[in-house]
Amino acid sequence: MSAAPSRRPVQPRRRRVTLGIAAALAMAVAVPPAVTDAVAGVTEGDGSAAARHTPFQRDADAVRDTGAIGVQARVSGGRHGPATVTSGTADVRTGSPVPDGGYFRIASNTKTFVAAVVLQLVGERKVALEDTVEKWLPGVVRGNGNDGRKITVRQLLQHTGGIHDDYPGIETAQEYYAVRFHPFTPEQLVERAMRHRPDFPPGEGWGYSNVGYILLGMVIERATGHTWHDQVRDRLLKPLGLRRTYYPGDSPAVREPHARGYQRFGTEPKLVDVTLYEDPNASGGLIGTTADLNRFFRDLLGGKVLKPAQLREMKRTVPLNDAFQVPYPGARYGLGLMKNKLPCGGWAWGHGGDEVGYMSRNAVSDDGRVAVTASMSTGWATSVEDTLRQHRAGMRLVADALCRDRG
């Protein structure tokens, strides 16, 4: 608000519920007391004492203090950008600093890239927002009350199609080890969803759906003859110069440099290194950096990605359901884009993503002039409260940075 098992959301679930995933390998790591103390006390800014005492740095440290092992944040544009801060450590074994330009799994931020491709196709009149799923994927959404003839492309983009999101979750270290190198295929994930009745009739509710975006990836391939990630690369990454955003394919690794991803499981006394993981799906399979995410969202809101008519459609929003109002009070969802209230008044756009071992939050001004992204290299499978604590600190960081730009 980021396929195989799921990342931890900001509400109870047995499936992924935020704004990507795959399979990965890691080893359970018991954090020695000395390392735990170091993690709690390390703060990495730009190396100067003054930088370590800026509000931006203090907000990053506050995220670290919720239990995040590593934090990196970047503001781009505006009066204070470019600026980066880091906090915590990249690796509990070595205590190495968090790289301020490190890669991470951008998870459900991928949905905004997928939505932008679909809307470009709409602008080219190759796809229409009111096209039914059945038109592009005949017979795929059927059974148990599911009917692709009644669900539109717009509804998939906006999470209003009602498809139940039976997205497998990772709640224990054992589940992680079992699935880390064995991602579900798009067809398997859609088939799982079709075992359930819809959550609500199409257009009559809102429910976050990773499966909906997996279906959109399939629509892109049917409409263009190319995979969703090839279209993201050719239509977005190359033209915008996003050289540090990529689709990892069947590799479970994250390119260097990066902070290692860690997961806290409620059944495990140990911190589990979950850096290695495979996620090939359109719901959250991309890897990138804070600089690239900021640039993408600034270009998107700044009108460099979509034609005006399609950008207007992307920004037409509906309210979230009650469950999502808990982590995102007052927020609204457009077509692959979320709108959040700012504490200083007004609104910010963005999405965010949660993957096993990684959480990211972002905010961009309505005109695309300034953007901020925070990446946290820790995921939670312990309690809703733990997840919400880190989520809210991340949201405060990005919102405060945007508000400071207003002066």
C-alpha positions in Angstrom: 0.0 0.0 0.0 4.5 -6.3 -1.5 4.6 -14.7 -5.2 4.6 -17.3 -3.0 4.2 -16.9 0.6 3.3 -13.6 2.0 4.8 -10.7 3.7 3.5 -9.4 7.0 0.8 -6.8 6.8 -0.5 -4.3 9.1 -3.5 -6.4 10.2 -4.0 -10.1 11.1 -4.0 -12.5 8.2 -2.8 -15.6 6.6 -2.0 -13.9 3.4 -0.2 -10.8 2.2 -2.2 -7.7 2.8 -0.3 -4.5 2.1 0.8 -2.2 -0.6 4.9 -8.5 -3.4 6.7 -11.7 -2.4 8.7 -14.7 -3.6 10.8 -17.5 -2.2 14.1 -17.1 -0.4 16.7 -18.8 1.7 18.0 -17.7 5.0 19.3 -19.1 8.2 17.9 -18.6 11.7 20.3 -16.3 13.6 20.3 -16.0 17.3 21.4 -12.4 17.9 24.1 -12.3 20.5 23.5 -9.8 23.3 26.5 -7.6 22.2 25.1 -7.4 18.7 21.6 -6.7 19.9 22.9 -3.8 22.0 24.9 -2.5 19.0 21.8 -2.6 16.7 19.8 -0.6 19.3 22.5 2.0 19.5 23.9 2.5 16.0 22.9 5.5 14.0 24.3 6.2 10.6 23.8 9.6 9.0 26.0 11.3 6.5 28.9 11.1 9.0 28.6 14.5 10.5 27.4 15.2 14.0 25.0 17.9 12.7 23.3 15.4 10.3 22.7 12.9 13.2 20.6 15.5 14.9 18.3 16.6 12.1 14.6 15.8 12.3 15.0 13.5 9.3 17.6 11.5 11.2 15.7 11.5 14.4 12.7 10.1 12.5 14.9 7.3 11.1 16.2 6.5 14.5 12.6 6.4 15.8 11.8 3.7 13.2 14.9 1.8 14.3 13.7 2.0 17.9 10.5 0.1 17.0 12.7 -2.9 16.3 13.8 -2.4 12.7 17.3 -3.8 12.2 18.2 -1.3 9.4 16.6 1.8 8.0 17.4 4.0 5.0 15.4 7.0 3.9 15.8 9.5 1.1 14.1 12.7 0.2 14.3 13.9 -3.4 13.4 17.3 -4.8 12.0 20.2 -2.9 13.9 22.5 -0.5 15.7 19.7 1.4 16.5 17.1 -1.3 18.5 15.2 -2.2 19.2 14.0 1.3 19.6 10.6 2.8 19.8 9.1 6.3 20.4 5.6 7.7 20.0 4.0 11.1 20.7 0.6 12.6 22.8 -1.9 10.8 22.8 -3.8 7.5 24.0 -7.1 9.0 23.7 -8.2 12.6 26.7 -10.5 12.2 29.1 -7.9 11.1 27.5 -4.7 12.4 28.1 -3.1 9.0 26.4 0.2 8.3 23.2 0.4 6.2 24.1 1.5 2.6 22.3 4.7 1.8 21.8 3.6 -1.8 21.1 0.0 -1.1 18.7 -2.3 -3.0 15.6 -3.7 -1.3 12.5 -5.6 -2.4 10.1 -2.8 -3.2 7.2 -5.3 -2.8 3.8 -3.9 -3.5 5.2 -0.6 -4.9 5.4 -2.9 -7.9 1.6 -2.5 -8.3 2.0 1.2 -9.2 4.4 0.2 -12.0 1.9 -2.4 -13.2 -0.9 0.1 -13.1 1.1 2.6 -15.0 1.7 0.1 -17.8 -2.0 -0.8 -17.9 -2.9 2.9 -18.1 -0.4 3.5 -20.9 -2.1 0.7 -22.8 -5.4 2.5 -22.1 -4.0 5.7 -23.5 -3.0 3.8 -26.6 -6.5 2.3 -26.9 -5.2 -1.2 -26.7 -7.0 -1.8 -23.4 -10.1 -0.1 -21.9 -10.7 0.4 -18.2 -14.2 -1.0 -18.6 -13.0 -4.1 -20.4 -14.0 -7.2 -18.5 -11.5 -9.7 -17.2 -13.3 -12.3 -19.4 -12.5 -10.4 -22.5 -8.8 -10.8 -21.9 -8.7 -14.0 -19.9 -11.6 -16.1 -21.0 -12.6 -18.7 -18.4 -9.9 -17.8 -15.9 -12.1 -16.1 -13.3 -14.9 -18.6 -12.9 -16.5 -20.8 -10.2 -17.9 -20.3 -6.6 -19.6 -17.1 -7.7 -16.6 -15.6 -9.3 -17.4 -14.2 -12.8 -14.8 -12.5 -15.0 -17.7 -11.2 -17.1 -18.7 -8.9 -14.3 -15.2 -7.6 -13.2 -13.5 -4.8 -15.1 -9.9 -3.8 -15.5 -10.6 -0.7 -13.5 -11.9 -2.8 -10.6 -8.8 -5.0 -10.6 -6.6 -1.8 -10.5 -8.7 -0.3 -7.7 -9.2 -3.5 -5.6 -13.0 -3.2 -6.0 -13.4 -6.5 -8.0 -14.3 -8.6 -4.9 -11.9 -11.4 -5.6 -10.9 -13.2 -2.4 -7.1 -12.8 -1.9 -6.1 -16.3 -0.9 -2.4 -15.4 -0.8 -0.3 -17.9 1.1 1.3 -16.4 4.2 4.6 -17.0 6.0 4.0 -17.2 9.7 6.8 -19.4 10.9 10.5 -20.0 10.0 9.6 -23.5 8.9 7.1 -22.1 6.4 9.7 -19.7 5.1 12.3 -22.5 4.5 9.7 -24.6 2.8 8.7 -22.0 0.2 11.7 -19.8 -0.2 12.8 -21.3 -3.5 9.4 -22.5 -4.7 7.2 -19.5 -5.7 3.6 -20.1 -6.7 2.8 -19.5 -10.4 0.2 -16.9 -11.4 -2.1 -19.7 -12.5 -1.8 -21.4 -9.1 -2.5 -18.3 -7.2 -5.6 -17.5 -9.3 -6.8 -21.1 -8.9 -6.5 -20.8 -5.1 -8.6 -17.6 -5.2 -11.3 -19.3 -7.3 -11.8 -21.8 -4.5 -13.5 -19.1 -2.5 -16.6 -17.1 -3.0 -16.1 -13.4 -3.8 -15.7 -11.1 -0.8 -18.4 -8.8 -2.3 -20.1 -8.2 -5.6 -17.8 -6.3 -8.1 -17.9 -2.6 -7.5 -19.7 -2.8 -4.1 -16.7 -2.8 -1.7 -13.0 -2.5 -1.4 -10.6 -5.3 -0.5 -6.9 -5.4 -1.1 -6.1 -8.1 -3.7 -2.7 -9.3 -4.7 -4.5 -11.8 -7.0 -6.1 -8.9 -8.8 -2.7 -7.6 -9.8 -1.5 -11.0 -10.8 -4.5 -11.1 -13.2 -3.5 -7.6 -14.5 0.0 -9.0 -15.2 -1.7 -11.7 -17.3 -3.9 -9.1 -19.1 -0.7 -7.1 -20.0 0.8 -10.2 -21.5 -2.3 -11.0 -23.5 -2.7 -7.5 -24.8 1.0 -7.0 -25.7 2.5 -10.4 -26.3 5.1 -9.6 -23.7 5.4 -10.3 -20.0 4.4 -7.6 -17.5 8.0 -7.2 -16.3 9.3 -6.8 -19.9 6.7 -4.1 -20.4 7.7 -2.4 -17.1 11.3 -2.5 -18.2 10.6 -1.1 -21.8 7.9 1.4 -20.9 9.1 2.7 -17.6 12.5 1.7 -16.4 14.5 2.4 -19.5 12.7 5.7 -20.6 12.8 7.1 -17.0 16.5 6.1 -16.5 15.6 3.8 -13.5 18.8 1.8 -13.8 18.6 0.4 -10.3 15.1 -1.1 -10.5 14.9 -4.6 -11.9 13.0 -7.8 -12.1 15.1 -10.6 -10.5 13.5 -13.5 -12.4 14.3 -16.8 -10.8 17.1 -15.4 -8.7 16.3 -15.3 -4.9 19.2 -12.8 -4.3 19.2 -9.0 -3.9 22.0 -7.1 -5.7 24.8 -5.5 -3.7 24.9 -3.3 -1.8 21.9 -4.1 0.4 20.8 -4.4 4.0 20.0 -8.0 4.8 16.3 -8.7 5.4 15.2 -10.1 8.7 11.9 -11.5 9.9 10.7 -11.8 13.5 8.5 -14.9 13.9 6.3 -15.3 17.0 7.2 -18.9 17.3 11.0 -18.3 17.0 13.2 -16.8 19.7 15.7 -16.2 16.9 15.9 -13.4 14.4 15.7 -15.1 10.9 17.7 -13.8 8.0 15.2 -14.0 5.0 17.3 -12.0 2.5 17.0 -14.7 -0.2 13.5 -15.1 -1.6 11.8 -15.5 -5.0 8.9 -13.4 -6.1 8.1 -13.6 -9.8 4.6 -12.1 -9.7 3.1 -8.8 -10.7 1.8 -8.2 -7.2 5.2 -7.3 -5.9 8.2 -8.8 -7.7 10.5 -5.8 -8.3 13.7 -4.8 -6.5 14.9 -1.2 -6.5 16.3 1.7 -4.4 14.9 4.7 -2.6 16.4 7.0 -5.3 14.7 5.1 -8.1 11.3 4.9 -6.3 11.4 8.6 -5.6 12.2 9.4 -9.2 9.4 7.1 -10.5 6.8 8.6 -8.2 7.9 12.1 -9.0 7.8 11.5 -12.7 4.4 9.8 -12.4 2.8 12.6 -10.4 4.6 15.2 -12.5 3.0 14.0 -15.7 5.9 12.4 -17.4 4.6 8.8 -17.4 0.9 9.0 -18.4 -1.2 11.2 -20.6 -3.3 13.7 -18.6 -6.5 11.7 -19.0 -5.0 8.5 -17.7 -3.3 10.3 -14.8 -6.7 11.8 -13.8 -8.2 8.3 -13.8 -5.3 7.0 -11.7 -6.0 9.7 -9.1 -9.8 9.0 -8.9 -10.0 7.4 -5.5 -12.4 5.4 -3.3 -12.2 4.9 0.5 -10.4 1.9 1.9 -12.3 -0.8 3.9 -12.5 -0.6 7.7 -9.6 -3.0 8.3 -7.2 -0.8 6.2 -8.4 2.4 7.9 -6.6 1.2 11.0 -3.1 1.5 9.5 -4.1 4.1 7.0 -6.8 6.4 8.6 -8.7 8.5 6.1 -6.7 7.1 3.1 -8.1 6.5 -0.3 -7.1 4.3 -3.2 -6.9 5.2 -6.9 -5.7 2.9 -9.7 -2.5 1.5 -8.2 -1.9 4.6 -6.1 -2.8 5.5 -2.5 -3.7 8.9 -1.2 -2.9 9.6 2.5 -3.6 12.5 4.8 -0.7 14.6 5.9 -0.4 15.8 9.6 0.3 19.3 8.3 -2.9 19.3 6.1 -3.5 18.2 2.6 -2.6 14.9 1.0 0.3 12.9 -0.3 0.4 10.1 -2.9 2.4 6.9 -2.8 1.9 3.2 -2.2 4.3 1.3 0.0 5.2 -2.4 0.2 5.6 -5.3 2.6 7.7 -8.3 1.8 9.1 -11.0 4.1 12.1 -9.2 5.6 11.4 -5.7 4.1 8.9 -2.9 4.6 8.8 0.4 2.7 6.8 3.5 2.9 6.7 6.6 0.7 5.0 9.9 0.0 5.1 12.3 -2.9 3.6 15.7 -3.4 0.6 16.1 -5.7 2.7 17.9 -8.3 5.6 15.4 -8.1 8.0 18.1 -6.9 9.2 16.3 -3.8 9.2 12.6 -2.8 10.5 10.6 0.2 10.9 6.8 0.6 11.9 4.8 3.7 13.0 1.2 3.5 13.1 -0.9 6.7 14.9 -4.2 6.5 12.7 -6.0 9.0 9.4 -7.8 8.7 7.1 -9.0 11.5 5.1 -12.2 12.0 4.7 -11.7 15.7 1.7 -9.5 16.4 -0.4 -6.8 14.8 0.9 -4.3 17.3 4.5 -4.9 16.4 3.8 -4.5 12.7 1.7 -1.3 13.3 4.4 0.2 15.5 7.0 0.0 12.7 4.5 0.9 10.0 3.3 4.1 11.9 6.9 5.2 12.5 7.7 4.8 8.8 4.6 6.7 7.8 5.6 9.5 10.3 9.0 9.7 8.7 7.8 10.2 5.2 4.9 12.5 6.1 7.2 14.7 8.3 9.7 15.0 5.5 7.0 16.2 3.1 5.6 18.6 5.6 9.0 20.1 6.4 9.4 20.9 2.7 6.3 23.1 3.0 8.2 25.2 5.6 
